[in-house]
Amino acid sequence: MDKYIIHVKVIIVVFITALAAHADEQLPLLKVGDEQLPLLKVGSDTFTNVTVTKLTATDIFFFSNAGMGNAKLANLDPALQNHFHYDAVKAGAVEKVNAQANAHYEGQLLSQPAVHPPDMSREPEPAISVGLAIGQKFPDFNESDLNGAPLSVAASKGKVVLVDFWATWCGPCRAELPNVIAAYQKYRPWGFDVIGISLDENRNALVNFTASQGMTWPQYFDGNGWENKLAKQYNVHSIPMSYLLDRHGIIVGEGLRGQALDTAVDNALANK
């Protein structure tokens, strides 16, 4: 009986996922042949030298002067929405079906026994009431990564570590990602580690994205989005947010981007 129930659940998940894909296919997807835009405004953010790489009924994906990014078509100005033939009703239908598919998928994950049950005897880490400051010792955590392996700053003792709060759905995070990847590849042989704290809600989206980008460093994920346990513990209210720690676990930089990250990592590695 249990095996029968499991098979039925799998069929339901597959059906809903297929339905979401089918709904998107029914929408008039545009031809995007690396279309060039001199300017793209998304809310308060402005991107220049934009190359559109993919367009769906709900989202636009692109490269710009800031790197890789994506945005909801609903957040573009009316002129661009018309240019991309945005249909709010049909887009809403796709979002609804996708949300149902994600909810069923996450429900299935929650119904499965945990590979590494949490240690309930350990008291929860206290929330940090004040924002962390440069020169302060970074309070450690003791969790498991996506693969169930132990994850903590202490495991990288003697190394320079970047604790990076981010998400695949975050445009500025994805724009900064090439710099993080470049720093990791450049300085890893000299003792540089990255720990990702993902505020994603969809595990598959995170796994597929990190694999496609060659992001081999560990990721913490609990599927709670902005209610992410570690984001709340460290009072992180906006992303991307990162803390660079020296070999002794002292914060030597925060919110570093672009060349500033490269320079800070180089300096931290030079200081024994």
TAFEN-V682784 format. One record per backbone hydrogen bond with DSSP energy under -0.5 kcal/mol. NH is the residue of the N-H (numbers start at 1). CO is the residue of the C=O. If there is no record, write none. Layout:
# TAFEN-V682784
nh: <NH/NH>
co: <CO/CO>
This chain:
# TAFEN-V682784
nh: <5/6/7/8/9/10/11/12/13/14/15/16/17/18/19/20/21/22/23/24/25/26/27/29/32/33/34/35/37/40/42/42/43/45/47/49/50/51/52/52/53/54/56/60/61/62/63/64/65/67/68/69/71/73/74/75/76/80/81/82/83/84/85/86/88/91/92/93/94/95/96/97/98/99/100/101/102/103/104/105/106/107/108/109/110/111/112/112/120/122/128/129/135/136/138/139/143/145/146/148/151/156/157/158/159/160/161/162/163/163/164/164/165/165/166/166/170/171/174/175/176/177/178/179/180/181/182/183/184/185/186/187/188/190/191/192/193/195/196/197/198/198/199/203/206/207/208/209/210/211/212/213/214/214/215/216/220/225/227/228/232/233/234/235/236/237/240/241/243/244/245/245/246/249/251/252/253/255/260/261/262/263/264/265/266/267/268/269/270/271/272>
co: <1/2/3/4/5/6/7/8/9/10/11/12/13/14/15/16/17/18/19/20/21/22/24/27/30/31/32/52/50/47/40/45/75/42/40/38/37/63/35/50/61/61/59/71/54/69/51/67/48/64/174/62/60/58/58/72/73/77/77/78/79/80/82/81/86/87/88/89/90/91/92/93/94/95/96/97/98/99/100/101/102/103/104/105/106/107/108/109/118/119/233/127/251/133/249/137/151/149/219/145/143/153/154/247/156/191/245/193/161/243/162/195/163/241/164/197/167/169/170/171/172/173/174/176/176/177/178/179/180/181/182/183/184/187/188/187/160/162/218/164/196/220/166/201/202/203/204/205/206/207/208/209/210/211/210/214/196/200/224/225/228/229/230/232/231/235/165/165/163/253/161/243/250/246/136/244/244/242/257/258/258/259/260/261/262/263/264/265/266/267/270>
